Amino acid sequence: MGNYEKPPYDPTKWYVEVLFQIHKPLFSFELDHWQEILREQFSVTLDSLYTEGIIFGIEAREHPTNNINQIQITAGSLKAHRLIRNIVQQTLSGFTTPPSPRTDLVYIDLWMREVDSIEDPDIISSFYGLESALRQKFDAQFRIQEGSIVLPTPPSGHIYYRICKITRPAGQAEIYQANITDIRDMAGAGSGLSPIIGGNIFLRDLADVSDDQADAFANMVNPSAINYIVTIDDLAALQLKDLSDVSDDEADAFNNMNSPTASNHIAVMQDIIDALAALQLKDLSDVSDDEADAFNNMVNPSASNHVATIDDITNALAGLQQSLTVGENVTAYLPLYLKNDGKLWKANASSATTALALFMSAEAKNADQLCKVYLSSQVITNVGWSWAIGGIVYLATSAGGLTQTKPITTGNIVFIVGVAISATKILFQPGICYIEVA
């Protein structure tokens, strides 16, 4: 610890400036307070824009060259201790091969610490050869906890935020992308900092919720009951079971969650896990039109014998993928246009007749087969992409190609396919207008 004349500046006094007087001695604590006033003003501004703990980027991914007991952490930024900390892309090693099936936690540790001239000789005055002041450093370190995803209690002055969990079978040293699940507590959009509108709308799983607050749906209705707002993503991560242990009059899991005191089967976190995992799922095709609203059906299951589950919703949303006939062999994630023969062909920006890419293939199919396609306004994920986040994605001049470089050759067509919202995701938003390069 440094040798300081007075305690740190008290922000509740609302000082905004230190006024140095002529012919008066200057004391070290006044310089300290000057710095702390500036920092407090900066932090107040940040507090008005960003929620504490907001994370941009900093995603865990399979290591591109060596995935043996190590992963790659992408670059990004986060807010902690009321300041912004940038993180560079790096390799996180130190995992061990699990002797039995195991789930590990990756989290980031952030804290402030003092640095003296022993650690950093550059702070010694080159003129006097003395160390007159220390430095305060905003430090960050990724850490691994094997065998548990419960965030440990940080020591005083430290803040922990979760990044991902890694689930592997016994004996598997490799860490594939499929083994990595993103559990960043407050993940912002994109990799750059941008204002967050609407407050704490970020995700945590149910491990942080005590038993009497584990009713996810009641918590959604009354989020003020706990600091952790549970969302649909929390439920998607749960391993689900059926309702065979619930009596007939309690078989509506959602009603039971809303009124847990109605039976001995109080819906806590484990009930949700037990209730929702190995359901044999039905889509909504066997539900009549007036019952097809999955959420209404959940609220009023007696309207139909088919109680809509989370998988019904998934299947219903999957219906946004239409099946249309392709005129040539295609693979997944290709922009397609509708030719006058009524079939879909690979779009390209070399001609106006082939540039109206209103569809994107969702699977590989041969010519004259029905192919599932994505339609406008869907978020499409392809781990093979590597986009510049926030950049426009254009139709390329090669058949079925995408690019972030705008075509500039005379006669080429400038056609916007969508926007990259991460390195591997685009918001597919094709229009019906295009520009021909003159």
N, C-alpha and C positions, 0 to 999 in steps of 0.2 A: 504493500500500500504506500502511496505517496504521502508526503508530509504537507498537509494542507492547513492554512491558517484558520479557516472557518468552514462550517458545514456547507453542503451544496445549496445553491439558490432555491428559494421557496417560490414555486410558480403561483401560489395562491395570493401573493402580494401584487401580482399583475404589473410588475415593472416591465417596461418595454425598451429601456435604454439605460446605459451607464454613462453619466456625464462627468468627464474628467475635468478637474479645475486646474487653472494655471497656478504655478508656485505652490502646488500641493504634492506631497509624496504619492506615488502610485503603488498600491499594494497588490500582491499576487491574487488575493481572493476577488478583487474587483475585475481583473481580467477573466477569472474563472466565471464570475457571474455574467459578464458581458457575453461570453460564449454560450452560456446556458440560456440566457434570454433569447438569443438568436435561434438556438436549437428548439426551445419551447415554442416560439412563433412558427417555426417550420413544422413541428410535430402537430400543432393545432390545425394547421392547414391540411396536413396529411390525414388527420383524424376525420375531417369533414368530407374527405373524398373516398377513403379506403377503410374497410373494416380490418381491425387487427387480426392478423393471421391469414389474410387473403394471399393466395398463391397464384402466380402467373408462370406457366411453363413448369419447370422442375418436375418432369415426368420420368418415371422409371421405365426403361425399355430393355429388351434383349440386347446384349452386347453384340455389336455387328461383326466382330472378328474372333472373340473368344468368350463363349458363354459358360465356361466352367467355373461355377461358384462365384460369378461376378455379373454385375449388370451395368448398364450405362444410365447416368442421370443427365437429362438434358438441361441446358442453360435456362435461366428464368429469374424471377424476382419474387420477393415476398415482403410483407410488412410485419414487423415484430419490434417490440420495445419502442413502438411509435416511430420507427424509422424504416426506410427501405433498404433491404439487403439484396444485392445481386449475387447470383450463383452461376459459376461457369460450368460448362459441360465437363463431366468427369466420370471416371470409372469407379464404381464402389465394389471392392472385393472384401474378403473376410468371411464369406459364407462357408459353412462346412456341408459336406454331403450328408443328407439325412439318413440315419440308420433305419428309421421307420417313417411312415407318412408324417409330414410335418408342415406347418404353416409358420413362416417367419414374418416379422415386422421390420420395415425400413422407416425410420423417422429422422427428422432433422432437429438438431440441438442448437439453440441460439442463445448467446449470452454476451454481456459486456465484461471486458477485463482490461487491466492496466498493462501497458508495455513499457519497460525501462530500457536503458542503453545496453544492458547485458544481452537482451534479446534483439534489440535493433540499435546497433552502434551509430546509425545515421542521425539519431536525435541528439548526439553530442555536438556542442558548438565547435565548429572548426576553428573559430577565432580564439575562444577561451579554453577549449579542451575540456569543458564541463557539461554535465547534464543538469539543466536548470528546470526542465519540465518533463513530465511523463506524457504518454499518449493513451487515450482510451480507445480500445478496438472493439468493433462489433464482430464477434467471431461466430462461425457456423461450422457444424460438423455433422455429416450423415452417420447414423448409427444403426446397428443391426441387433434385433432381439429375436433369438431363435426359439421356436416352440410356443410362442404366444403373441397375439396381436393386441393385447391390452397394453395401452401406453403406460410406461412406468412413471412414477412420480418424479418430476424433475427437482434437482437441488435448488436452493435459494438463488434467485437471480437468473435461472435458466428457463427457457420456454421450449416445449417440444411440440412439433406438428408432424402428423403422420403423412407418409408419402405413398406407400404401397404395402401390400402383403404378397408373399410368395409362397405358393403351395406346391409341394413336390412329393412324388411317391418315394418309397424307400429306395436308396441306392442311386438315385438320379443326381449326378453332379451338375448336369447342364441346367441352365435356367432359360427356358424358352418364353416367348412373349405370352403364350397361353398360360404360363404359370404365374404371371404377374397380374395383380388386380389393383387398379388405382383406387386408393382410399384417401386421397388428399382431402383434408377437412374442409378447406374453403378454396375451391378451385375456381379461378376467374377465367374469363373467356380470352383466348389467344395467349400470346407470350409477352405482350406489352402492357403497361399499366394503363388502365382506363377507369373512369368513375364507376362505382357500383351503386345502382339505383335500387332502392327498396330494402336496404338493410341486410340482415343475416338470412340469406336465401341459399345457404350452402349446406353440404351434406356431411353427415356423420352416420356410422352404422349404429346398430342397437347395442353394441358392447358397452357404450357409455351410459346407457339408460338403466336406472335402477328398476327393480322388479315392479314396484307400484306405478312406474311411469312407462313401462315397456309396451303398453297398448299404443301401437304406432298410430292408429287412426284417431284415438282420443287425443293423442299428442299433437296430431295435425290440426285438430279442431281447436285445441287450446295450447298452442306452442309456448305460451308464456310460462307454462308449468315447468319447463326445463330449458336450459340454455341450448340444448341440442335439438334442432328442428329435424324431425325424421321425415324423409321424403320417399317417393316411390322407388328410388334407387336403393334405399336401405333394404326394402323388401325383395328387390330383384337379386340381391346378393345372398339371400337366405337359402339354405337347403330345405326343401319343403316336404311335408308329409300330408296324409289325408286326415279326414275328420272321424275316423272309425271309433275313436275313443270318446266321442261326444254324442250324447243322447239326441234323439230325433228333434226334440223341441229346442235343442241348443245347437243344432247342426249348422245354422247360419253363422259362420265364423265371424263375419263382420258385425252382425248384431250382437253377438256375444262379446266382441271386443268393446262395443259401445256401451254395453251394460254388463260388465264383468261380475257385478254382485248378484246377477240373476241366477247363478248356479255355482256349484263347487269348482267349475272349470273356469277359473279366473284367467283372462287372457293376458299373460305376461309374455316376455320375450320368447321363452321356450315354447309357449303355446303357439306363437306365430310360426316358429321354426317347425313345430310338429304339424301345424295346420296346413301349411302351404307347400311342402316339398314334393312328393311323388304323385301328385294328382294326375290321373289320366285325363288329358285335357281335351275339351271340346271347343270347336270354334263356334262362332255365333250363327252358323248357317241353320241350326235347328231351333233358333229362337225366333219367334214371330216378330214382325216389324215393330209392333208397339212395345216389345220387350228387348229390342236389340241394343238399347243403351246399356252397356255393360255396368256402368256405375249405378244407374237406376235399378238394374236387376240385382245388384249387390244389396242395395238398400231395401228392396222389396222382393226377396227371393221367392216368396209364395206365389208370385205372378207366373212362375214357370217352374217346371221340374229341374231345369238346368240352371244351377246357380253359377253365375259368371265368375270366374276366377281371374287372377292376374294373367294367366296364360290365354284366357279368352281375349283379353285386351290385346295381348301380343299378337294373337292370330288375326284379330280384327284389324289391327294396324298393318299387318302384313298384307292385307288386302289392298293397300295402297300400291303394291307392286302388281301391275297388270301383266298379262301374258299376251304377247303379240308374235306374229310369225316373222322370222328373220329370213332375208333373201340370200344370205351367205353365212359361212361359218363365223361365229363370234366367240370371244372369251368375255369374262366378266369385266365390268367397268369401262366399257367402250361407249363413246357418244354415238347415237344412232339417229338417222333421219328417215322419214316416211316417204318412200318412193311412190310414183304413180301406179305401181303394180300392187299397192296395198301392203307391201312388206317393208321391214326395217333393214336398212343398210348402214354400213359404217360411214359416219359423217366425216367430211373434211372441208377445210376452209379455202380450198383452191377454186371453188366455183359456188355461185349462189344456189345452184340447183341441189347441191349436196351439203349445204351449210346449216340447215335448220335442224340442229341437234336437240330435239325436244325430249329425247328419251336416252336412258343409259342402261346398258345390259347389266342384269344382276346375276347372271350365270352364263356358263359356256353352253352353246348349242350349235348344232349343225344347220346347214341351209334347209329352209322349209319346215323347221321345227318351231313349236311355240316356245318363246323365251320370256322369262320374267324380266320386267324392266322397271327401273325407277322413274318416277314422274317428278315434276317440278315441286320445289319447296321441301324436298327431303334431304336430310343429312346423310351422306354416303361415306362409309369408312373403307379404306383400302390400305393395308399395312405396307403395300408396295409403293405407295406414293411418298413423295418428299417435297411438300410444297413450302413456299415462303408464306408464313402465316399472315393473314390479312390481305394477301394479294389476290387480284382477279385471275381467274382461270379461263383461258380462251380455248376455242376449238383450234386444233393445229391443222396445218396444210397436208399432213399425212393422214391416211384413212384410219379413223378410229383413234386419232391422237389428241392429247390435251397438252397445253403449254401455258406458261405464265408470261410468255413473250408475245406481244401483240404483233400479228402479221403486218408487214409494211410493203410487200411487193405489190405492184400494180395488178389489179384484177383479183387479188386475194380478198377474202371476206373476214371482217372483224366481227366475231360472234362470241358474246360472253356466255360461258356455261355456268359459272357460279363464282363463289368466293371461298378461299381456303380458310377454314376456321381452326385448323391445326395442321401439323405436317402430314397427317394421314387422313384428314377429313375435309370434305368440301360441302358447302351448302349449295345443292344443285338447284340453280335458279335460272334456267334458260328463258330468254324472252322470245318474242316473235319478230323482233326487229334486228337488223344487222346493217353494217356499213361496208361498202365495197371500196377498197383502196384505189384511189384515182392515179 
